[in-house]
Amino acid sequence: MRRLGALFAGGLVALSCGSTPSSPSSSTAIVIGPAGLSASEVRIKAWSQVTFTNNDTRPHSIVSDPIDLHSDCPPVNQVGLLNPGESRNTGTLNLSTVCRFHDHLNQSDQALKGRIVVQ
């Protein structure tokens, strides 16, 4: 019984631990919500894609930096316009690089800018 109590207590501690929304993630998904991105940085292996999901009530348009050129990481541009509830993948990111992106509809909002580190 004592062992079961220790396991239960350890489980509660584990459940209470979490990461902050702006910390790097090894996930291949980014969720857009009212407060911004679920992670401002994700790390993926080359030849992978990242899924963007819009859980906000307004549309977002995810494109590669720099603003107005969108030329640093063309596969990111495949996400494009996401209406509320929509999801879309980037193209395949096949080179080791850092892909910076932004919401073109909200260019000055820092909470809607991020980067994908391709390893």
Backbone as JSON, one array per atom type, in Angstrom:
{
  "sequence": "MRRLGALFAGGLVALSCGSTPSSPSSSTAIVIGPAGLSASEVRIKAWSQVTFTNNDTRPHSIVSDPIDLHSDCPPVNQVGLLNPGESRNTGTLNLSTVCRFHDHLNQSDQALKGRIVVQ",
  "N": [[0.82, -1.18, 0.0], [1.97, 1.21, 0.77], [3.81, 1.54, -1.28], [2.14, 1.9, -3.48], [0.99, 4.36, -2.81], [3.25, 6.01, -3.0], [3.79, 5.8, -5.74], [1.48, 7.0, -6.77], [1.71, 9.62, -5.75], [4.09, 10.39, -7.03], [3.17, 10.35, -9.65], [1.38, 12.51, -9.61], [3.15, 14.65, -9.26], [4.56, 14.46, -11.67], [2.49, 15.03, -13.48], [2.03, 17.69, -12.93], [4.15, 19.06, -13.97], [5.27, 20.99, -16.69], [5.88, 22.51, -19.93], [6.8, 25.83, -20.94], [4.95, 27.92, -23.21], [6.69, 29.18, -25.03], [9.01, 27.74, -25.1], [11.58, 25.68, -26.64], [10.61, 22.91, -28.69], [10.3, 19.41, -29.41], [8.38, 18.55, -30.97], [6.37, 18.04, -33.94], [4.36, 19.72, -34.5], [2.58, 22.78, -34.5], [0.46, 24.82, -32.75], [-1.83, 27.4, -33.23], [-3.15, 29.81, -31.22], [-5.38, 32.03, -29.35], [-3.5, 33.43, -27.77], [-1.19, 33.24, -29.2], [1.51, 31.3, -30.6], [1.83, 27.79, -29.86], [4.36, 26.84, -29.47], [7.28, 28.61, -29.95], [9.45, 27.71, -31.21], [10.38, 24.81, -32.96], [12.02, 21.66, -33.28], [13.14, 19.58, -35.8], [13.85, 16.58, -37.7], [15.72, 16.42, -40.73], [14.0, 16.1, -43.84], [11.42, 16.09, -42.94], [8.12, 17.31, -41.96], [6.16, 20.06, -40.7], [3.21, 20.49, -38.87], [0.74, 22.93, -38.85], [-1.85, 24.19, -36.88], [-4.82, 25.98, -36.66], [-6.24, 27.13, -33.92], [-7.48, 29.39, -33.17], [-9.85, 32.15, -33.21], [-9.7, 33.73, -35.36], [-8.45, 34.2, -38.76], [-5.16, 33.11, -39.89], [-2.05, 33.58, -41.57], [0.53, 31.73, -42.41], [3.83, 32.11, -43.25], [7.14, 32.03, -44.69], [10.01, 33.84, -43.48], [11.96, 36.46, -45.09], [9.75, 39.17, -44.12], [7.45, 40.08, -46.57], [9.04, 39.03, -48.65], [9.33, 36.25, -48.26], [11.17, 34.18, -48.76], [13.17, 32.69, -47.47], [12.66, 30.05, -46.6], [11.03, 28.27, -48.54], [9.3, 25.87, -48.36], [7.76, 26.35, -46.06], [5.91, 28.2, -46.83], [3.84, 26.76, -47.92], [1.96, 26.35, -46.0], [0.42, 28.74, -45.64], [-2.75, 30.46, -45.78], [-4.75, 29.93, -43.0], [-7.84, 29.25, -41.92], [-10.0, 29.55, -39.02], [-9.89, 26.53, -37.18], [-8.68, 25.02, -39.18], [-5.99, 22.94, -40.45], [-2.66, 22.52, -41.7], [0.16, 21.21, -43.43], [3.67, 22.04, -43.65], [5.77, 22.12, -46.55], [8.1, 19.49, -47.38], [10.89, 19.68, -45.35], [14.03, 19.58, -46.14], [16.73, 20.27, -45.8], [19.42, 20.91, -43.52], [18.88, 23.55, -41.55], [17.75, 26.79, -40.34], [14.52, 27.77, -40.22], [12.8, 30.61, -40.26], [9.62, 31.99, -39.48], [6.46, 33.75, -39.91], [3.25, 35.23, -39.11], [1.61, 36.44, -41.71], [-0.63, 38.05, -41.75], [-0.56, 39.35, -39.38], [1.89, 40.85, -38.93], [3.5, 42.3, -37.09], [3.15, 41.12, -34.64], [4.77, 39.6, -32.13], [4.2, 37.21, -30.83], [3.34, 35.58, -32.79], [5.4, 34.77, -34.34], [8.07, 32.61, -35.26], [10.37, 29.79, -35.29], [11.69, 27.06, -37.15], [13.84, 24.54, -36.54], [15.82, 22.68, -38.48], [17.36, 19.64, -38.41]],
  "CA": [[0.0, 0.0, 0.0], [2.87, 2.36, 0.83], [4.4, 1.69, -2.61], [1.1, 2.46, -4.33], [0.89, 5.78, -2.45], [4.42, 6.68, -3.55], [3.59, 5.87, -7.19], [0.43, 7.98, -7.01], [2.29, 10.93, -5.48], [5.03, 10.66, -8.12], [2.37, 10.66, -10.84], [0.86, 13.87, -9.48], [4.25, 15.57, -9.52], [4.84, 14.42, -13.11], [1.42, 15.71, -14.19], [2.05, 19.12, -12.7], [5.27, 19.64, -14.69], [4.95, 21.28, -18.08], [6.79, 23.46, -20.55], [6.2, 27.1, -21.27], [4.61, 27.95, -24.63], [7.75, 29.68, -25.9], [10.21, 26.91, -25.02], [11.78, 24.8, -27.79], [9.86, 21.67, -28.64], [10.72, 18.41, -30.4], [7.15, 18.2, -31.65], [6.29, 18.47, -35.33], [3.1, 20.44, -34.61], [2.47, 24.09, -33.87], [-0.93, 25.23, -32.65], [-2.02, 28.84, -33.12], [-4.3, 30.11, -30.37], [-5.57, 33.46, -29.09], [-2.3, 34.01, -27.15], [-0.04, 33.07, -30.09], [1.95, 29.95, -30.97], [2.04, 26.86, -28.75], [5.82, 26.79, -29.33], [7.88, 29.54, -30.91], [10.52, 26.98, -31.9], [10.34, 23.35, -32.98], [13.2, 21.02, -33.88], [12.76, 18.39, -36.54], [14.89, 15.96, -38.52], [15.61, 16.7, -42.16], [13.03, 15.31, -44.58], [10.18, 16.07, -42.17], [7.2, 18.42, -42.13], [5.56, 20.59, -39.47], [1.78, 20.75, -39.03], [0.2, 24.11, -38.18], [-3.29, 24.11, -36.64], [-5.37, 27.25, -36.19], [-7.28, 27.0, -32.89], [-7.9, 30.75, -32.84], [-11.13, 32.52, -33.83], [-9.42, 34.57, -36.53], [-7.53, 33.55, -39.69], [-3.72, 33.4, -39.84], [-1.35, 33.21, -42.81], [1.9, 31.38, -42.02], [4.77, 32.15, -44.36], [8.56, 32.14, -44.37], [10.66, 35.16, -43.47], [11.65, 37.74, -44.49], [8.44, 39.75, -44.41], [7.21, 40.53, -47.94], [9.75, 38.21, -49.64], [8.97, 34.86, -47.96], [12.08, 33.38, -49.57], [14.17, 31.93, -46.7], [12.29, 28.63, -46.45], [9.81, 28.14, -49.33], [8.33, 24.86, -47.93], [6.87, 26.89, -45.02], [4.86, 28.95, -47.52], [2.73, 25.87, -48.26], [0.93, 26.46, -44.95], [-0.44, 29.8, -46.12], [-3.92, 30.91, -45.03], [-5.46, 28.95, -42.16], [-9.03, 29.74, -41.26], [-10.2, 28.88, -37.74], [-10.16, 25.1, -37.24], [-7.94, 24.36, -40.25], [-4.6, 22.5, -40.27], [-1.95, 22.28, -42.95], [1.59, 20.92, -43.28], [4.67, 22.67, -44.49], [6.36, 21.17, -47.47], [9.19, 18.73, -46.76], [12.07, 20.49, -45.02], [15.05, 18.56, -46.37], [18.09, 20.73, -45.55], [19.7, 21.39, -42.16], [18.81, 25.01, -41.57], [16.77, 27.39, -39.44], [13.46, 28.41, -40.99], [12.01, 31.56, -39.49], [8.31, 32.21, -40.11], [5.59, 34.73, -39.26], [1.87, 35.32, -39.58], [1.62, 37.6, -42.6], [-1.78, 38.9, -41.44], [-0.24, 40.0, -38.11], [3.35, 40.88, -39.07], [4.22, 42.89, -35.95], [2.84, 40.38, -33.41], [5.88, 38.7, -31.79], [3.65, 35.92, -30.39], [3.01, 34.83, -34.0], [6.65, 34.55, -35.07], [8.8, 31.48, -34.7], [11.38, 29.18, -36.15], [11.79, 25.61, -37.25], [15.24, 24.14, -36.66], [15.9, 21.41, -39.2], [18.65, 19.02, -38.07]],
  "C": [[0.88, 1.26, 0.0], [3.48, 2.62, -0.55], [3.39, 2.31, -3.58], [0.94, 3.96, -4.08], [2.05, 6.57, -3.03], [4.29, 6.84, -5.07], [2.56, 6.94, -7.53], [0.98, 9.39, -6.82], [3.27, 11.33, -6.58], [4.3, 11.02, -9.4], [1.81, 12.07, -10.8], [1.94, 14.9, -9.76], [4.53, 15.62, -11.02], [3.76, 15.15, -13.9], [1.47, 17.21, -14.03], [3.2, 19.82, -13.43], [4.86, 19.89, -16.13], [5.96, 22.27, -18.63], [6.06, 24.75, -20.83], [5.93, 27.15, -22.77], [5.75, 28.39, -25.53], [9.02, 28.83, -25.86], [10.35, 26.04, -26.26], [11.07, 23.47, -27.6], [10.43, 20.7, -29.66], [9.5, 17.93, -31.19], [7.22, 18.64, -33.11], [4.96, 19.18, -35.56], [3.18, 21.77, -33.88], [1.0, 24.47, -33.91], [-0.96, 26.75, -32.47], [-3.29, 29.06, -32.31], [-4.42, 31.6, -30.15], [-4.33, 34.15, -28.51], [-1.06, 33.88, -28.05], [0.24, 31.61, -30.37], [2.12, 29.08, -29.73], [3.52, 26.67, -28.47], [6.4, 27.74, -30.37], [9.04, 28.89, -31.66], [10.22, 25.48, -31.82], [11.59, 22.85, -33.67], [12.74, 19.73, -34.55], [13.97, 17.82, -37.27], [14.65, 16.34, -39.97], [14.68, 15.68, -42.81], [11.72, 15.13, -43.81], [9.34, 17.29, -42.52], [6.7, 18.87, -40.76], [4.09, 20.88, -39.78], [1.4, 21.98, -38.21], [-1.31, 23.94, -38.07], [-3.77, 25.43, -36.07], [-6.52, 26.98, -35.21], [-7.74, 28.36, -32.4], [-9.25, 31.01, -33.53], [-10.95, 33.39, -35.05], [-8.46, 33.84, -37.47], [-6.08, 33.98, -39.46], [-3.11, 32.92, -41.15], [0.12, 32.99, -42.48], [2.77, 31.29, -43.26], [6.19, 32.32, -43.83], [8.99, 33.6, -44.28], [11.47, 35.3, -44.74], [10.27, 38.24, -44.92], [8.47, 40.33, -45.82], [7.97, 39.75, -49.01], [9.4, 36.73, -49.5], [9.87, 33.87, -48.68], [13.07, 32.51, -48.78], [13.9, 30.43, -46.69], [10.99, 28.37, -47.2], [8.84, 27.02, -48.88], [7.36, 25.34, -46.85], [5.69, 27.61, -45.67], [3.66, 28.08, -47.9], [1.64, 25.87, -47.2], [-0.07, 27.53, -45.36], [-1.59, 30.14, -45.19], [-4.58, 29.76, -44.3], [-6.65, 29.65, -41.52], [-9.2, 29.02, -39.93], [-10.58, 27.41, -37.93], [-9.38, 24.34, -38.3], [-6.53, 23.99, -39.81], [-3.98, 22.3, -41.63], [-0.48, 22.05, -42.64], [2.44, 21.85, -44.12], [5.02, 21.67, -45.58], [7.47, 20.42, -46.73], [10.4, 19.64, -46.59], [13.27, 19.54, -45.05], [16.49, 19.0, -46.1], [18.24, 21.16, -44.09], [19.8, 22.9, -42.21], [17.88, 25.5, -40.47], [15.78, 28.15, -40.3], [12.67, 29.32, -40.07], [10.7, 31.81, -40.25], [7.53, 33.25, -39.3], [4.18, 34.59, -39.81], [1.79, 36.59, -40.41], [0.45, 38.55, -42.35], [-1.56, 39.72, -40.16], [1.28, 40.14, -37.99], [4.1, 41.41, -37.85], [3.99, 42.14, -34.64], [3.94, 39.34, -33.13], [5.4, 37.32, -31.37], [3.29, 35.04, -31.58], [4.21, 34.7, -34.92], [7.37, 33.38, -34.43], [9.84, 30.96, -35.65], [11.31, 27.67, -36.04], [13.26, 25.29, -37.45], [15.26, 22.75, -37.29], [17.29, 20.84, -38.99], [18.98, 17.9, -39.01]]
}
